[in-house]
Amino acid sequence: MKYEWGNEFRASTTLGVGSSNGLHPLPISKFPQIPFPKFLFLSLLQFLQTQHIHPSSVPAILCNPLQLVTADVIRSLPSLGIVATVSVGSDHIDILECRRGGIEVVTLGTQFAADVADMAVALLVDVEFKISAGDRLARKWGPCKPLSSPCGSKVGGKRVGIIGLGRIGGEVAKRLEAFDCIIMYHSRNKNPSVSYTFHSNVVDLASESDVLVLCCPLTEQTRCIVNKEVMLALGKDGIIVNVGRGALIDEKELIQCLLKGEIRGAGLDVFENEPNVPKELLPLDNVVLSPHAAALTFDSTLDAFEHVAKSLDIFFSTKPQVS
Ligand SMILES: O=CC(=O)O
């Protein structure tokens, strides 16, 4: 089956792969020029309604991390056989319910790891050098407007604690080694193939670190893995960078710690209730905000869609025809 990228595809990231006749994926033509889909914040079931598609004719869901594939959604689609997500994370999908129903779940592999790691480093450099804050100042600068530039801090030599030393965390470590940072990490298990110091306890990691970078998946075990105790252990000179999921941090406590100067700054690509960014963060110059964009480079997005398209091809080519 041929997949091209386009409006229908982006729409179908909400719809999932619906089909006009119940079997074939929507045609997908010319991906990327379109902005994020206008359907994005409709739920899958609402979207099906707006398109007059009967839930029983949906064999596959193609989604992104902002689209919740809950147990209710899964149970409402009796022909569902595969959920493919254009993301590394699968916390938006009820995996147990998929398992129960024998539904295949496809996530991305390494497609976004390098980009997400680049973004983590970019956020750290931005917070330390106050690039975004300086940009806002520079736009108002001029001979009659002497503005004092914000004074930045070095990245080099910082002690960086990485939470989650998987593919993304490993890439972050490699990059920050080149900045002469001292790398430490916390993971479910110690990784015998790296020489970075392992901390089995996140509070200990935070108390030894100048910067915490969150790269782990969101699970029941990692929800709020960075809580108030961890932030206080990181201390008033500490910086937090989050390229994982918003709910890895206790967001309310993060805001309080930033407002009270209990940590020095944050670079955030993800938020607890996307697309809502807490309004308290907006005026803060020591915080750099990014709209869950780490995994949205043009090149990797194409690779990612190729990857899910292949899985869908295999699914549709082996699926028995139903009428
Ligand atoms: O957030 C992005 C991803 O999980 O790939």
Ligand as a Chemical Component Dictionary entry (heavy atoms), coordinates in Angstrom:
data_LIG
# 
_chem_comp.id                   LIG 
_chem_comp.type                 NON-POLYMER 
_chem_comp.pdbx_formal_charge   0 
_chem_comp.three_letter_code    LIG 
# 
loop_
_chem_comp_atom.comp_id 
_chem_comp_atom.atom_id 
_chem_comp_atom.alt_atom_id 
_chem_comp_atom.type_symbol 
_chem_comp_atom.charge 
_chem_comp_atom.model_Cartn_x 
_chem_comp_atom.model_Cartn_y 
_chem_comp_atom.model_Cartn_z 
_chem_comp_atom.pdbx_ordinal 
LIG O1 O1 O 0 6.890 13.140 22.817 1 
LIG C1 C1 C 0 7.320 12.551 21.912 2 
LIG C2 C2 C 0 7.520 11.126 21.841 3 
LIG O2 O2 O 0 7.120 10.386 22.763 4 
LIG O3 O3 O 0 8.074 10.691 20.816 5 
# 
loop_
_chem_comp_bond.comp_id 
_chem_comp_bond.atom_id_1 
_chem_comp_bond.atom_id_2 
_chem_comp_bond.value_order 
_chem_comp_bond.pdbx_ordinal 
LIG O1 C1 DOUB 1 
LIG C1 C2 SING 2 
LIG C2 O2 DOUB 3 
LIG C2 O3 SING 4 
# 
